[in-house]
Amino acid sequence: MNANDLKVEFFTDPKPEDAITEEQHKQEALEYATLGMTTLAARATQRIAAPPEMGRRLSQDELALWRWRYPQIYMSSPIGTDSWETLSKWGQRRDWWSQLTWPLPADIRSLALSARTAYDALEIWTPELKPVPRIGPSPILIGVRGSSRYLLARWAEALEPLEEIRAKMLSRRGRRAFKSRRLYRVDDYRALHIWLPATLAGCGLIMAGTALAPDAPRNLAQIFGLLSLMPAAWAAHSIWLRFSIRRACEYAGWIMAEE
C-alpha cells in the first residue's frame, strides 16, 4: 500500500478559553510601542510571529500506553532521549532515524519539517521488535522538548482506537505479553539462547554415551548426563520464550523480525 494512502491523525493541545488571539497580540504590541516600552513590544511581536503549537503533551499514563504499544524508537537527535535504564524497563530499543525503512506519508514528512525547529528532537515510534523493511500498523511521531514528550501524529491503514490499546495493555494477557517482551532479546537471541545450550546439551549426551563403553569409569556417564541437563533446560526455556513472544506479538500487534 502506498504510504500517502494511509490515514493520518494530528494532535494539538487545546487552547484555553481565555487565550489571547493574534489580533489582541497585535494591539498589545502597538500599545507598548506607542508608550515607548520597546522590550514588551518586541515580546508581543514575537508571540504574533510564533508558529502554532504542534503536538499534545503526553501525561505519564499516556506515555506508558504508547511505550507498551511501541518497542522501537527512531530518534533524530540524542537530545532528551531516554536512558538505557528506562529503555530496559519498558522493553524498548532505539536507533537513529536514518535507519528507518518505513515510508512516511507526505503529510507526516511536511509536519516533521515544520516541527523540527520547535522541538529538541523528533522520534518515530514503531511496533517492531527489530527493524523490518516493510510498512506496519500505526507508527507515531513524537516531539521531545526538555523532559516532556509531545504526540504530533499517528498514521496507519486503519487507526487503532486508543481505548482498545489501553484495554489490551491493562488486561492480564497484555501484562504477560509485556513481560515476555522485556525478557526477549532480539540481538544474538538464537545464537546465545537456543543454539548454544542445545549444542552444549548435545555434547554432554554424546560424552555420556561414550562414557558407557565397557572400559570407561561407571560414574562418567552419570556426570556427563547431569552436566547436559542444565543447557538442555536452558534451551527448552528459550524455546518456550520464543513461543510466548510470538503469541504476545499476535495479541499486542508487535512485529517480529523475519528470521
Order of alpha helices (4+ residues) and beta strands (2+ residues): beta-alpha-alpha-beta-alpha-beta-alpha-beta-alpha-beta-beta-beta-alpha-alpha-alpha-alpha
